[in-house]
Amino acid sequence: MNGNLGDKRHGRGFLNIFYRVCLTRPQNGLILYRANRVHYIRRAHGKCRIRSRGGRLTRLTQYWRVRDKAWAFVREFGITRFLQELDYRFVNDYHDRRLGIETNGMVRLADIGIDREDSVEYTPIGYSAIHHALKYIPISAADVSFLDFGSGKGRVIAVAATHPFRKVLGVEISAHLNRIAKTNIDRLRHRRAKHVEVIQSDAADFVVPDDINVVFLFNPFFGKTLKKVVDNILASYTARPRPVYIIFFNKIHFERLIKDAGYGRIRPIHHMYFYPSYSCGIYEIGNEPGIAGTGP
Ligand SMILES: C[S@@+](CC[C@H](N)C(=O)[O-])C[C@H]1O[C@@H](n2cnc3c(N)ncnc32)[C@H](O)[C@@H]1O
């Protein structure tokens, strides 16, 4: 049994709880037996704020579950990685709360009716990575027109909107995720950008406005879609030449494309790595062909 120990169907007396804990989880029974059961249960009561004999033990089982998961993680990946993971989760939760939005959790595209072979599911990027990457854009904030391709629930858009950018746009294929992003933008605290908008569209069909000068992609798609999107960015640059910066997380797909398609105008200007496994490249589009080739 792994249900709620405070379930009303079961009795709630001290012995009842004690035996159910022992029977349901043999390893706990052993600990209880060895470590003076009254003391242990009192400690558990304190830790889990279980008020009286009749109180629920739900929190206690939650505590055990979390502890078991944490221990399994430490055994598999080691203590350093565990502390990194803890920090990563804490920082992401903290910023979601600070901004008053909800962007956590992974969403499989197949579960929301999207069947695209070169699209990547929704997973939000870590807040630290966004903050760091934005520092490398050599344009003053008031001149930035920002576009996030594959904006999902709007985490990147929300962070961009806390800067005094001229304009912040998101493009997302899923209507479901885009609705969540809109709600998040409506609730957003610390907003400084005036124009913030999330548009539901396939990125490949989206015509890049000719004032956009920072394009952000957190590994949203690859293959033909990525190529079409890069062609659209270059077309926007050709229509109105201006400094344009591309921030690309996980850069391996992007660099392969630049090389294979010979996009010589796209030059890498910086790269960095973030926990858990993000590689980030920052690129500039310029008139002169760069190291990648001499193509468009
Ligand atoms: C890895 S998530 C990135 C989410 C968001 N940018 C962030 O960092 O928090 C990739 C997102 O790209 C979206 N996506 C995938 N293919 C797309 C396409 N062809 N056009 C627009 N969005 C797409 C997915 O629905 C998903 O929300």
The ligand as a Gaussian input file, in Angstrom:
#p B3LYP/6-31G(d) Opt

LIG

0 1
 C       12.404000      23.692000     -25.489000
 S       10.883000      24.580000     -25.493000
 C       11.430000      26.243000     -25.226000
 C       10.432000      27.045000     -24.422000
 C       10.813000      28.493000     -24.082000
 N       11.492000      29.167000     -25.145000
 C       11.680000      28.513000     -22.848000
 O       12.892000      28.523000     -23.006000
 O       11.187000      28.500000     -21.719000
 C       10.530000      24.531000     -27.244000
 C        9.219000      25.202000     -27.604000
 O        9.173000      25.340000     -29.043000
 C        7.849000      25.131000     -29.471000
 N        7.891000      24.770000     -30.889000
 C        8.280000      23.604000     -31.426000
 N        8.176000      23.637000     -32.780000
 C        7.719000      24.868000     -33.099000
 C        7.423000      25.516000     -34.321000
 N        7.566000      24.894000     -35.491000
 N        6.970000      26.786000     -34.278000
 C        6.821000      27.444000     -33.094000
 N        7.091000      26.871000     -31.899000
 C        7.534000      25.602000     -31.891000
 C        7.358000      24.010000     -28.566000
 O        5.949000      23.945000     -28.526000
 C        7.978000      24.420000     -27.235000
 O        7.112000      25.238000     -26.502000

